[in-house]
């Protein structure tokens, strides 16, 4: 037992070596939180004192505070640090054990901007800069070393994804470059490059000591007045009238106006500890990494971090040896039954479970075969249902904020996430669009323990999985379905999931290979291309039916004019329209940005029907509730589940409905943007609306759920003579993008104003109501906008051979970066790709912002960067209506010439 293990022996018999492992030969954890009393007394000068015998004595808790933060890991200390920097007083941080004794102590210490989405990369970049300057600010060494990182690609698809990553990082100002396998070998002495296609080098990435960073943040926070109390457990959140009033602990009660749940893997249970339960969908899994002893040729501390994504491993230098871990295909969820141990002790080693990662490590670094293993660390990490962290104010309780679920990137995110949350609490909004991380993207439906357990078993491997555009989660499916689900599934529907709701992507015609389509994954032309093209053609020439039941649906009503008054205050457009009219409008914030993009139907004088995007269900409800007066005669009801929504698109839609309702449906009898309650087949009370969300002719039908199957069957039966077919959301996407329709959550966000995206016609400045955001829009209209939503058509792009644009591609003007795409789709009408995105004139070094003018478009040469290759693009401020007309004339001329040639 006294012989140290080497990796080769561990590979020969993992189970036996677990038993013979001598754990007394080395420290328990790589980043221990133990430090001298002199060091710690700086941090706890406020929260603890010492008796004459030198024993620590817990200081009494304050009876009141402005905010209480629960969790003394690096997330909680970052929030405290940033709140103090923003001038907050009476901030109290509570930790149930010792500061940093949870996941923070076991963190691998890597700070990398290589993340799934741009906002995460921005958070990591800020964290990197923060940790670098903390030592100067506090005098505490944080172990910061700028090592850089190298992401390896073992196949061409992975290399494409890394090239796209480089383009995305450059958009947000993070240095990254594509390198060859030979350059990898020059940067790292241990990497086997024989099977590599290429790699990406991010020189700014770094490593730190997580516990020392946590210590430095806590010291800086304490120096700015934050009170830090260890050994204090929060047992209950006091809530009164949906607002935080205080917290109960095992040492007394603290009254407060704000509470921040930074409890990590305990956040789920803590969310339930209040009169008003708060849903915090996180679940823990075991995470493994090994520590080696010093190598024969010690690895230099500045050696780059290696991320072998195809091998599912990461490797960094550690005390002359290596720290190597990864994300296996078969993770082990833990703590499913509820609260776990207060402080994370060393959990059981499992060499058999770690063996696939060990194999990948030796394949990538064969020279490690004889190195001595010091320890296999097993620590819990908390994961979320969509691989993105959770932050923001909860929708059900005012003043209750959450920052948890770091998906094994807590150290990278902590600085930036703490900053954004502190800004949110201070100003009411953060300085960046954090909607992809907002807790309101989830509902209570994601909080099932069973759902979370199954989903995190998929999420953890996906962190390093190759993800092509439009991939879908496979677990937790069929949670919310339309009454038509089984019928559509039997007709070839291929499904995707949005906010837990199953939605058809497209319909596979009989005879197609369903399995091949399901397994088709590519950055190039997808196998569903012709299928979606046929659906688009049918939408334009005949009639298609799309089940859009997932759309969020609210009813707002009142006894008097309260409902109208509220909507006039919330909406930029004028809602005081005749009964039956439909109004497209935005609900704006004080900055003039979109909090919601919706369609509102006036059902009666004091009753309105509100239709919003699927993932706006929680956010829109919360926004409206936040601004509703306390009036029992004003009622808001979520009726999403009450109605099945069918979108009937195409020129023959009016024929189908006319035959089913015995009512003329021509524009003369049923004008655009109008709603009537009608009978369709045998069913009464169907809300028929003359809009399709695509710009094509047709109708939306909102059907009481019990009539859904009957109405669908009738539509399909009558529609046969008109060439009806089912269609999915991929066709909708193509149609709406070629019509230059922006979509909330993709193109629009809380920082986008109507003036920036060409929707000023939906803003009624003179409607007689001071709607939210009006002052900001008036100022912007006077001063001019500094960025603009633009439509691009790729001109030299080969659909068959070239990489496809999806979203997030850099936009260049005259060789200079000016923006990024937000949506893209193939236009089957133009037979070209269309990209939508925002561009902004360069602002560097200028005293006053440069205002956008049409000349910026008319006098510029634009290119779209797709995976490192640039394609020329024609830019437009308005839809390509003239191009559509030209395309139709060209086709008609060709058909006429062919006909004449045959004669």
Number of C-alpha atoms within 10 A of each C-alpha: 10 10 10 15 22 18 19 18 16 21 18 10 13 17 15 13 18 17 10 13 20 16 14 8 12 11 11 14 17 22 20 17 20 11 10 8 11 8 13 14 15 15 22 22 16 18 21 17 14 13 8 6 6 9 9 12 11 17 16 12 19 14 11 17 19 16 27 25 24 27 30 31 28 32 30 29 34 29 30 34 28 23 24 21 15 13 10 18 16 15 24 25 27 26 24 20 18 19 27 28 23 26 23 28 24 26 24 26 26 26 30 26 29 26 19 14 15 19 21 24 22 23 23 27 24 20 24 28 14 17 30 20 13 19 18 10 14 16 12 17 17 22 18 22 19 20 22 22 29 26 23 28 25 18 13 12 18 22 21 19 17 25 22 20 25 22 23 23 24 14 19 16 10 20 16 23 18 18 16 16 20 13 14 24 13 11 16 17 13 15 21 17 20 10 13 19 17 24 24 24 25 23 18 19 25 27 29 23 24 31 27 26 28 27 28 26 30 32 27 26 25 25 18 18 19 26 26 28 24 19 14 21 19 21 16 18 25 21 20 14 10 15 17 23 19 24 25 17 17 12 14 14 19 21 19 21 18 22 26 25 23 28 27 30 25 23 26 23 19 23 20 15 18 17 13 18 15 22 24 28 27 28 31 25 24 19 23 25 24 21 22 23 21 18 16 12 8 14 19 15 18 16 18 25 30 22 24 23 19 16 23 21 22 24 23 25 23 23 16 16 24 24 24 24 24 27 25 23 17 11 18 16 22 17 16 14 7 10 13 13 9 15 14 15 13 14 11 12 20 15 21 16 16 21 16 17 23 25 16 17 24 17 17 22 16 15 14 21 17 14 20 22 22 23 23 24 22 21 23 25 28 28 31 23 27 17 20 21 25 28 27 25 22 20 24 17 18 19 22 26 24 26 27 32 29 24 25 22 23 27 30 30 31 29 27 27 32 25 25 23 27 26 19 18 20 14 10 10 17 17 12 14 15 21 17 18 20 19 25 24 16 24 18 11 13 21 18 12 16 11 18 24 23 16 24 26 22 21 24 29 16 18 19 21 16 15 17 17 16 11 10 13 14 12 17 19 17 16 14 18 17 23 17 17 19 11 14 18 14 9 14 17 22 18 22 20 20 14 18 20 20 21 24 23 22 23 22 20 12 9 6 11 10 15 8 10 14 12 9 12 18 15 18 16 16 14 15 16 13 11 17 24 18 15 25 27 16 23 29 18 15 19 29 29 26 23 25 21 27 26 21 22 27 20 19 21 22 18 13 13 13 20 23 22 15 18 22 21 21 25 28 30 23 22 24 15 13 13 17 18 21 24 20 19 24 25 25 27 22 15 17 25 23 23 24 25 23 21 19 23 25 23 21 13 18 18 21 24 18 19 20 19 18 19 21 25 23 21 21 22 18 17 17 16 14 11 12 17 11 8 9 8 12 19 15 17 12 15 13 18 16 14 23 25 25 22 24 30 31 23 19 24 25 23 17 23 24 15 16 18 15 11 16 14 20 13 11 8 9 17 14 17 17 19 24 17 16 15 18 26 18 11 16 13 14 23 20 23 24 24 23 21 19 20 15 17 21 27 27 23 29 22 25 18 16 13 19 21 17 14 22 19 14 16 21 18 12 16 23 12 10 17 14 25 18 22 30 23 18 20 27 21 22 22 24 19 24 29 19 24 17 20 17 19 18 13 18 22 19 22 16 22 26 22 22 23 22 16 13 16 12 17 20 17 18 9 14 9 16 15 26 20 21 22 15 16 25 14 11 17 13 9 11 17 20 17 21 25 25 21 26 26 26 21 14 12 18 14 15 10 9 16 18 22 25 20 20 25 26 28 27 22 21 11 12 14 20 19 24 24 25 21 21 24 22 28 22 19 17 17 11 18 24 26 30 27 25 19 24 20 19 16 13 8 7 8 7 7 15 16 16 17 14 10 8 14 18 12 10 14 16 22 25 25 21 22 23 18 13 18 19 18 23 16 21 17 16 13 16 18 11 9 12 14 11 13 15 14 12 12 11 12 12 12 12 12 12 11 10 9 8 7 6
